[in-house]
Amino acid sequence: MEANSELFNEFNSHLMDNHKPSEYFNSMSKKDFFKKDYPFTLLYKLIKTEQSKEHHPEGSVWNHTMLVVDNAAKARDKSSHPQVLMWGALLHDIGKAPTTKIRNGRITSYDHDKVGEELSKEFLSQFTNDMDFIDSVSKLVRWHMQLLFVTKKLPFADIKSMLKDVPVNEIALLSFCDRTGRGHITKEMIAQEAKEIDRFIELCSLENYP
C-alpha cells in the first residue's frame, strides 16, 4: 500500500494541478508497471478498448478519457469537490473494458456505468482508505450516463436514486466534460451540449419526470 500511496499522491497532484493532466497520464501509460501491475491494468485495458467511430472519432476509451480529464481540469474550479470530479473523470469509463462487445455489428458497452462503480471502488481501495472519497468518486462513475438517459427519456433514467447519491450540479459538470471529450468537437457542438446540460438540470428538478 505504501508504494501505491506514493503513486496515488503523484496521480492526485497532476490531476489537481496540471492544465493538461493527459500529458502526464499518457507518459505513465507507456511504463511497464502500467501494463503489468494491478490495479493500473484496469486503466491500461482502456487503451485497447475501442469505441464507435461515429460517436467517438477520437478512438479508444483511453483517448476519450484523456480528453475528459483535460476538460475536467478546465472546469474543476466550478466543482464543490474538485478532487472527486478529477478522479471521477479519470475513472468514469473504467467499466467499458469488461463490458464492451460487438453486437449486431455495433460496438456497445451496456451497463459500463454500473460495472464502473464497482471497478472504481476496487481501483481506489488499492491507494487509500478514505471511504467517503472512494464512495463519492464511485457514485459519480455510477451516474455519469444519466444525462443521456434523462434527456432522451430512456428507461434507464433514475433521477431519484441519482439525487440520493450525488448533487445534480456535480453530475452535470462531469457529464459536460464527458460529452465534449470527443474528437472533432466544434463550438456549435459544445454549445448544444451546454443546452443539454441546462435541460438535464431542469428535468431533474421536476417531481413528475418523465
GUTI-600006 format. One record per residue (C-alpha): residue in one letter; residue number from 0; x, z, y. Coordinates in steps of 0.5 Angstrom, whole numbers, plus 500, padded with zeros to 3 digits. Layout:
! GUTI-600006
<site><code>a</code><pos>NUM</pos><c1>X</c1><c3>Z</c3><c2>Y</c2></site>
...
! end
This chain:
! GUTI-600006
<site><code>m</code><pos>0</pos><c1>500</c1><c3>500</c3><c2>500</c2></site>
<site><code>e</code><pos>1</pos><c1>506</c1><c3>501</c3><c2>505</c2></site>
<site><code>a</code><pos>2</pos><c1>508</c1><c3>494</c3><c2>505</c2></site>
<site><code>n</code><pos>3</pos><c1>501</c1><c3>492</c3><c2>505</c2></site>
<site><code>s</code><pos>4</pos><c1>500</c1><c3>496</c3><c2>511</c2></site>
<site><code>e</code><pos>5</pos><c1>506</c1><c3>494</c3><c2>515</c2></site>
<site><code>l</code><pos>6</pos><c1>503</c1><c3>487</c3><c2>514</c2></site>
<site><code>f</code><pos>7</pos><c1>496</c1><c3>489</c3><c2>516</c2></site>
<site><code>n</code><pos>8</pos><c1>499</c1><c3>491</c3><c2>522</c2></site>
<site><code>e</code><pos>9</pos><c1>503</c1><c3>485</c3><c2>523</c2></site>
<site><code>f</code><pos>10</pos><c1>497</c1><c3>481</c3><c2>522</c2></site>
<site><code>n</code><pos>11</pos><c1>493</c1><c3>485</c3><c2>527</c2></site>
<site><code>s</code><pos>12</pos><c1>498</c1><c3>485</c3><c2>532</c2></site>
<site><code>h</code><pos>13</pos><c1>498</c1><c3>477</c3><c2>532</c2></site>
<site><code>l</code><pos>14</pos><c1>490</c1><c3>477</c3><c2>532</c2></site>
<site><code>m</code><pos>15</pos><c1>489</c1><c3>481</c3><c2>538</c2></site>
<site><code>d</code><pos>16</pos><c1>495</c1><c3>479</c3><c2>542</c2></site>
<site><code>n</code><pos>17</pos><c1>496</c1><c3>471</c3><c2>541</c2></site>
<site><code>h</code><pos>18</pos><c1>493</c1><c3>466</c3><c2>545</c2></site>
<site><code>k</code><pos>19</pos><c1>493</c1><c3>462</c3><c2>538</c2></site>
<site><code>p</code><pos>20</pos><c1>494</c1><c3>466</c3><c2>532</c2></site>
<site><code>s</code><pos>21</pos><c1>493</c1><c3>460</c3><c2>528</c2></site>
<site><code>e</code><pos>22</pos><c1>501</c1><c3>458</c3><c2>529</c2></site>
<site><code>y</code><pos>23</pos><c1>503</c1><c3>465</c3><c2>526</c2></site>
<site><code>f</code><pos>24</pos><c1>498</c1><c3>464</c3><c2>520</c2></site>
<site><code>n</code><pos>25</pos><c1>500</c1><c3>457</c3><c2>519</c2></site>
<site><code>s</code><pos>26</pos><c1>507</c1><c3>459</c3><c2>518</c2></site>
<site><code>m</code><pos>27</pos><c1>505</c1><c3>465</c3><c2>514</c2></site>
<site><code>s</code><pos>28</pos><c1>501</c1><c3>461</c3><c2>509</c2></site>
<site><code>k</code><pos>29</pos><c1>508</c1><c3>457</c3><c2>507</c2></site>
<site><code>k</code><pos>30</pos><c1>511</c1><c3>463</c3><c2>505</c2></site>
<site><code>d</code><pos>31</pos><c1>512</c1><c3>465</c3><c2>497</c2></site>
<site><code>f</code><pos>32</pos><c1>508</c1><c3>471</c3><c2>498</c2></site>
<site><code>f</code><pos>33</pos><c1>502</c1><c3>468</c3><c2>501</c2></site>
<site><code>k</code><pos>34</pos><c1>502</c1><c3>463</c3><c2>495</c2></site>
<site><code>k</code><pos>35</pos><c1>503</c1><c3>468</c3><c2>489</c2></site>
<site><code>d</code><pos>36</pos><c1>501</c1><c3>475</c3><c2>491</c2></site>
<site><code>y</code><pos>37</pos><c1>495</c1><c3>479</c3><c2>491</c2></site>
<site><code>p</code><pos>38</pos><c1>491</c1><c3>479</c3><c2>496</c2></site>
<site><code>f</code><pos>39</pos><c1>494</c1><c3>474</c3><c2>500</c2></site>
<site><code>t</code><pos>40</pos><c1>492</c1><c3>469</c3><c2>495</c2></site>
<site><code>l</code><pos>41</pos><c1>485</c1><c3>470</c3><c2>497</c2></site>
<site><code>l</code><pos>42</pos><c1>487</c1><c3>466</c3><c2>503</c2></site>
<site><code>y</code><pos>43</pos><c1>491</c1><c3>461</c3><c2>500</c2></site>
<site><code>k</code><pos>44</pos><c1>486</c1><c3>459</c3><c2>496</c2></site>
<site><code>l</code><pos>45</pos><c1>482</c1><c3>456</c3><c2>502</c2></site>
<site><code>i</code><pos>46</pos><c1>488</c1><c3>451</c3><c2>503</c2></site>
<site><code>k</code><pos>47</pos><c1>486</c1><c3>448</c3><c2>497</c2></site>
<site><code>t</code><pos>48</pos><c1>478</c1><c3>448</c3><c2>498</c2></site>
<site><code>e</code><pos>49</pos><c1>475</c1><c3>442</c3><c2>501</c2></site>
<site><code>q</code><pos>50</pos><c1>469</c1><c3>441</c3><c2>505</c2></site>
<site><code>s</code><pos>51</pos><c1>464</c1><c3>436</c3><c2>507</c2></site>
<site><code>k</code><pos>52</pos><c1>468</c1><c3>431</c3><c2>512</c2></site>
<site><code>e</code><pos>53</pos><c1>461</c1><c3>430</c3><c2>515</c2></site>
<site><code>h</code><pos>54</pos><c1>460</c1><c3>437</c3><c2>517</c2></site>
<site><code>h</code><pos>55</pos><c1>468</c1><c3>439</c3><c2>517</c2></site>
<site><code>p</code><pos>56</pos><c1>472</c1><c3>433</c3><c2>519</c2></site>
<site><code>e</code><pos>57</pos><c1>478</c1><c3>438</c3><c2>520</c2></site>
<site><code>g</code><pos>58</pos><c1>479</c1><c3>438</c3><c2>513</c2></site>
<site><code>s</code><pos>59</pos><c1>480</c1><c3>444</c3><c2>508</c2></site>
<site><code>v</code><pos>60</pos><c1>477</c1><c3>451</c3><c2>509</c2></site>
<site><code>w</code><pos>61</pos><c1>483</c1><c3>454</c3><c2>512</c2></site>
<site><code>n</code><pos>62</pos><c1>484</c1><c3>448</c3><c2>517</c2></site>
<site><code>h</code><pos>63</pos><c1>477</c1><c3>450</c3><c2>519</c2></site>
<site><code>t</code><pos>64</pos><c1>479</c1><c3>458</c3><c2>519</c2></site>
<site><code>m</code><pos>65</pos><c1>485</c1><c3>457</c3><c2>524</c2></site>
<site><code>l</code><pos>66</pos><c1>480</c1><c3>453</c3><c2>529</c2></site>
<site><code>v</code><pos>67</pos><c1>475</c1><c3>459</c3><c2>528</c2></site>
<site><code>v</code><pos>68</pos><c1>481</c1><c3>464</c3><c2>529</c2></site>
<site><code>d</code><pos>69</pos><c1>483</c1><c3>461</c3><c2>535</c2></site>
<site><code>n</code><pos>70</pos><c1>476</c1><c3>460</c3><c2>538</c2></site>
<site><code>a</code><pos>71</pos><c1>475</c1><c3>468</c3><c2>537</c2></site>
<site><code>a</code><pos>72</pos><c1>482</c1><c3>469</c3><c2>541</c2></site>
<site><code>k</code><pos>73</pos><c1>479</c1><c3>466</c3><c2>547</c2></site>
<site><code>a</code><pos>74</pos><c1>472</c1><c3>470</c3><c2>546</c2></site>
<site><code>r</code><pos>75</pos><c1>475</c1><c3>477</c3><c2>544</c2></site>
<site><code>d</code><pos>76</pos><c1>474</c1><c3>480</c3><c2>551</c2></site>
<site><code>k</code><pos>77</pos><c1>467</c1><c3>478</c3><c2>550</c2></site>
<site><code>s</code><pos>78</pos><c1>466</c1><c3>483</c3><c2>544</c2></site>
<site><code>s</code><pos>79</pos><c1>465</c1><c3>490</c3><c2>544</c2></site>
<site><code>h</code><pos>80</pos><c1>469</c1><c3>490</c3><c2>538</c2></site>
<site><code>p</code><pos>81</pos><c1>475</c1><c3>485</c3><c2>538</c2></site>
<site><code>q</code><pos>82</pos><c1>479</c1><c3>487</c3><c2>532</c2></site>
<site><code>v</code><pos>83</pos><c1>472</c1><c3>487</c3><c2>528</c2></site>
<site><code>l</code><pos>84</pos><c1>471</c1><c3>480</c3><c2>531</c2></site>
<site><code>m</code><pos>85</pos><c1>478</c1><c3>477</c3><c2>530</c2></site>
<site><code>w</code><pos>86</pos><c1>478</c1><c3>480</c3><c2>522</c2></site>
<site><code>g</code><pos>87</pos><c1>471</c1><c3>477</c3><c2>521</c2></site>
<site><code>a</code><pos>88</pos><c1>474</c1><c3>470</c3><c2>524</c2></site>
<site><code>l</code><pos>89</pos><c1>480</c1><c3>470</c3><c2>519</c2></site>
<site><code>l</code><pos>90</pos><c1>475</c1><c3>472</c3><c2>513</c2></site>
<site><code>h</code><pos>91</pos><c1>469</c1><c3>469</c3><c2>515</c2></site>
<site><code>d</code><pos>92</pos><c1>469</c1><c3>464</c3><c2>510</c2></site>
<site><code>i</code><pos>93</pos><c1>473</c1><c3>467</c3><c2>504</c2></site>
<site><code>g</code><pos>94</pos><c1>468</c1><c3>467</c3><c2>500</c2></site>
<site><code>k</code><pos>95</pos><c1>468</c1><c3>459</c3><c2>500</c2></site>
<site><code>a</code><pos>96</pos><c1>474</c1><c3>458</c3><c2>495</c2></site>
<site><code>p</code><pos>97</pos><c1>470</c1><c3>461</c3><c2>489</c2></site>
<site><code>t</code><pos>98</pos><c1>463</c1><c3>458</c3><c2>491</c2></site>
<site><code>t</code><pos>99</pos><c1>465</c1><c3>451</c3><c2>493</c2></site>
<site><code>k</code><pos>100</pos><c1>462</c1><c3>446</c3><c2>488</c2></site>
<site><code>i</code><pos>101</pos><c1>460</c1><c3>439</c3><c2>488</c2></site>
<site><code>r</code><pos>102</pos><c1>453</c1><c3>438</c3><c2>486</c2></site>
<site><code>n</code><pos>103</pos><c1>450</c1><c3>431</c3><c2>486</c2></site>
<site><code>g</code><pos>104</pos><c1>456</c1><c3>428</c3><c2>490</c2></site>
<site><code>r</code><pos>105</pos><c1>456</c1><c3>433</c3><c2>495</c2></site>
<site><code>i</code><pos>106</pos><c1>461</c1><c3>439</c3><c2>497</c2></site>
<site><code>t</code><pos>107</pos><c1>457</c1><c3>445</c3><c2>497</c2></site>
<site><code>s</code><pos>108</pos><c1>458</c1><c3>453</c3><c2>498</c2></site>
<site><code>y</code><pos>109</pos><c1>452</c1><c3>456</c3><c2>496</c2></site>
<site><code>d</code><pos>110</pos><c1>452</c1><c3>464</c3><c2>497</c2></site>
<site><code>h</code><pos>111</pos><c1>459</c1><c3>464</c3><c2>500</c2></site>
<site><code>d</code><pos>112</pos><c1>457</c1><c3>469</c3><c2>505</c2></site>
<site><code>k</code><pos>113</pos><c1>454</c1><c3>474</c3><c2>500</c2></site>
<site><code>v</code><pos>114</pos><c1>461</c1><c3>473</c3><c2>496</c2></site>
<site><code>g</code><pos>115</pos><c1>465</c1><c3>473</c3><c2>502</c2></site>
<site><code>e</code><pos>116</pos><c1>462</c1><c3>480</c3><c2>504</c2></site>
<site><code>e</code><pos>117</pos><c1>465</c1><c3>483</c3><c2>497</c2></site>
<site><code>l</code><pos>118</pos><c1>472</c1><c3>479</c3><c2>498</c2></site>
<site><code>s</code><pos>119</pos><c1>473</c1><c3>481</c3><c2>505</c2></site>
<site><code>k</code><pos>120</pos><c1>472</c1><c3>488</c3><c2>503</c2></site>
<site><code>e</code><pos>121</pos><c1>477</c1><c3>487</c3><c2>497</c2></site>
<site><code>f</code><pos>122</pos><c1>482</c1><c3>484</c3><c2>501</c2></site>
<site><code>l</code><pos>123</pos><c1>482</c1><c3>489</c3><c2>507</c2></site>
<site><code>s</code><pos>124</pos><c1>482</c1><c3>495</c3><c2>502</c2></site>
<site><code>q</code><pos>125</pos><c1>489</c1><c3>493</c3><c2>500</c2></site>
<site><code>f</code><pos>126</pos><c1>491</c1><c3>494</c3><c2>507</c2></site>
<site><code>t</code><pos>127</pos><c1>487</c1><c3>500</c3><c2>510</c2></site>
<site><code>n</code><pos>128</pos><c1>483</c1><c3>506</c3><c2>508</c2></site>
<site><code>d</code><pos>129</pos><c1>479</c1><c3>505</c3><c2>514</c2></site>
<site><code>m</code><pos>130</pos><c1>472</c1><c3>504</c3><c2>511</c2></site>
<site><code>d</code><pos>131</pos><c1>468</c1><c3>504</c3><c2>518</c2></site>
<site><code>f</code><pos>132</pos><c1>473</c1><c3>498</c3><c2>520</c2></site>
<site><code>i</code><pos>133</pos><c1>472</c1><c3>495</c3><c2>513</c2></site>
<site><code>d</code><pos>134</pos><c1>464</c1><c3>495</c3><c2>513</c2></site>
<site><code>s</code><pos>135</pos><c1>464</c1><c3>492</c3><c2>520</c2></site>
<site><code>v</code><pos>136</pos><c1>468</c1><c3>486</c3><c2>518</c2></site>
<site><code>s</code><pos>137</pos><c1>465</c1><c3>485</c3><c2>512</c2></site>
<site><code>k</code><pos>138</pos><c1>458</c1><c3>485</c3><c2>515</c2></site>
<site><code>l</code><pos>139</pos><c1>460</c1><c3>480</c3><c2>520</c2></site>
<site><code>v</code><pos>140</pos><c1>462</c1><c3>476</c3><c2>514</c2></site>
<site><code>r</code><pos>141</pos><c1>456</c1><c3>477</c3><c2>510</c2></site>
<site><code>w</code><pos>142</pos><c1>451</c1><c3>475</c3><c2>516</c2></site>
<site><code>h</code><pos>143</pos><c1>455</c1><c3>469</c3><c2>519</c2></site>
<site><code>m</code><pos>144</pos><c1>451</c1><c3>464</c3><c2>517</c2></site>
<site><code>q</code><pos>145</pos><c1>444</c1><c3>467</c3><c2>520</c2></site>
<site><code>l</code><pos>146</pos><c1>445</c1><c3>463</c3><c2>526</c2></site>
<site><code>l</code><pos>147</pos><c1>444</c1><c3>456</c3><c2>522</c2></site>
<site><code>f</code><pos>148</pos><c1>438</c1><c3>460</c3><c2>517</c2></site>
<site><code>v</code><pos>149</pos><c1>434</c1><c3>463</c3><c2>523</c2></site>
<site><code>t</code><pos>150</pos><c1>434</c1><c3>457</c3><c2>528</c2></site>
<site><code>k</code><pos>151</pos><c1>433</c1><c3>452</c3><c2>522</c2></site>
<site><code>k</code><pos>152</pos><c1>427</c1><c3>457</c3><c2>519</c2></site>
<site><code>l</code><pos>153</pos><c1>430</c1><c3>457</c3><c2>513</c2></site>
<site><code>p</code><pos>154</pos><c1>428</c1><c3>461</c3><c2>507</c2></site>
<site><code>f</code><pos>155</pos><c1>435</c1><c3>465</c3><c2>507</c2></site>
<site><code>a</code><pos>156</pos><c1>434</c1><c3>468</c3><c2>514</c2></site>
<site><code>d</code><pos>157</pos><c1>433</c1><c3>475</c3><c2>514</c2></site>
<site><code>i</code><pos>158</pos><c1>433</c1><c3>478</c3><c2>521</c2></site>
<site><code>k</code><pos>159</pos><c1>431</c1><c3>485</c3><c2>520</c2></site>
<site><code>s</code><pos>160</pos><c1>436</c1><c3>486</c3><c2>515</c2></site>
<site><code>m</code><pos>161</pos><c1>442</c1><c3>483</c3><c2>519</c2></site>
<site><code>l</code><pos>162</pos><c1>440</c1><c3>487</c3><c2>525</c2></site>
<site><code>k</code><pos>163</pos><c1>441</c1><c3>494</c3><c2>521</c2></site>
<site><code>d</code><pos>164</pos><c1>448</c1><c3>492</c3><c2>519</c2></site>
<site><code>v</code><pos>165</pos><c1>450</c1><c3>488</c3><c2>526</c2></site>
<site><code>p</code><pos>166</pos><c1>449</c1><c3>487</c3><c2>533</c2></site>
<site><code>v</code><pos>167</pos><c1>446</c1><c3>481</c3><c2>534</c2></site>
<site><code>n</code><pos>168</pos><c1>451</c1><c3>479</c3><c2>540</c2></site>
<site><code>e</code><pos>169</pos><c1>457</c1><c3>480</c3><c2>535</c2></site>
<site><code>i</code><pos>170</pos><c1>454</c1><c3>475</c3><c2>530</c2></site>
<site><code>a</code><pos>171</pos><c1>452</c1><c3>470</c3><c2>536</c2></site>
<site><code>l</code><pos>172</pos><c1>459</c1><c3>471</c3><c2>538</c2></site>
<site><code>l</code><pos>173</pos><c1>462</c1><c3>470</c3><c2>531</c2></site>
<site><code>s</code><pos>174</pos><c1>457</c1><c3>464</c3><c2>530</c2></site>
<site><code>f</code><pos>175</pos><c1>459</c1><c3>460</c3><c2>536</c2></site>
<site><code>c</code><pos>176</pos><c1>467</c1><c3>461</c3><c2>534</c2></site>
<site><code>d</code><pos>177</pos><c1>465</c1><c3>458</c3><c2>527</c2></site>
<site><code>r</code><pos>178</pos><c1>460</c1><c3>453</c3><c2>530</c2></site>
<site><code>t</code><pos>179</pos><c1>465</c1><c3>450</c3><c2>535</c2></site>
<site><code>g</code><pos>180</pos><c1>471</c1><c3>451</c3><c2>530</c2></site>
<site><code>r</code><pos>181</pos><c1>471</c1><c3>443</c3><c2>527</c2></site>
<site><code>g</code><pos>182</pos><c1>475</c1><c3>437</c3><c2>528</c2></site>
<site><code>h</code><pos>183</pos><c1>473</c1><c3>432</c3><c2>533</c2></site>
<site><code>i</code><pos>184</pos><c1>469</c1><c3>437</c3><c2>537</c2></site>
<site><code>t</code><pos>185</pos><c1>466</c1><c3>435</c3><c2>544</c2></site>
<site><code>k</code><pos>186</pos><c1>464</c1><c3>438</c3><c2>550</c2></site>
<site><code>e</code><pos>187</pos><c1>457</c1><c3>436</c3><c2>549</c2></site>
<site><code>m</code><pos>188</pos><c1>457</c1><c3>439</c3><c2>542</c2></site>
<site><code>i</code><pos>189</pos><c1>460</c1><c3>445</c3><c2>545</c2></site>
<site><code>a</code><pos>190</pos><c1>454</c1><c3>445</c3><c2>550</c2></site>
<site><code>q</code><pos>191</pos><c1>449</c1><c3>444</c3><c2>545</c2></site>
<site><code>e</code><pos>192</pos><c1>452</c1><c3>450</c3><c2>540</c2></site>
<site><code>a</code><pos>193</pos><c1>451</c1><c3>454</c3><c2>546</c2></site>
<site><code>k</code><pos>194</pos><c1>444</c1><c3>453</c3><c2>547</c2></site>
<site><code>e</code><pos>195</pos><c1>443</c1><c3>454</c3><c2>539</c2></site>
<site><code>i</code><pos>196</pos><c1>446</c1><c3>461</c3><c2>540</c2></site>
<site><code>d</code><pos>197</pos><c1>441</c1><c3>463</c3><c2>546</c2></site>
<site><code>r</code><pos>198</pos><c1>436</c1><c3>460</c3><c2>542</c2></site>
<site><code>f</code><pos>199</pos><c1>438</c1><c3>465</c3><c2>536</c2></site>
<site><code>i</code><pos>200</pos><c1>438</c1><c3>471</c3><c2>540</c2></site>
<site><code>e</code><pos>201</pos><c1>431</c1><c3>469</c3><c2>543</c2></site>
<site><code>l</code><pos>202</pos><c1>429</c1><c3>468</c3><c2>536</c2></site>
<site><code>c</code><pos>203</pos><c1>432</c1><c3>475</c3><c2>533</c2></site>
<site><code>s</code><pos>204</pos><c1>428</c1><c3>479</c3><c2>539</c2></site>
<site><code>l</code><pos>205</pos><c1>421</c1><c3>476</c3><c2>536</c2></site>
<site><code>e</code><pos>206</pos><c1>418</c1><c3>481</c3><c2>532</c2></site>
<site><code>n</code><pos>207</pos><c1>413</c1><c3>476</c3><c2>528</c2></site>
<site><code>y</code><pos>208</pos><c1>419</c1><c3>471</c3><c2>527</c2></site>
<site><code>p</code><pos>209</pos><c1>418</c1><c3>466</c3><c2>523</c2></site>
! end
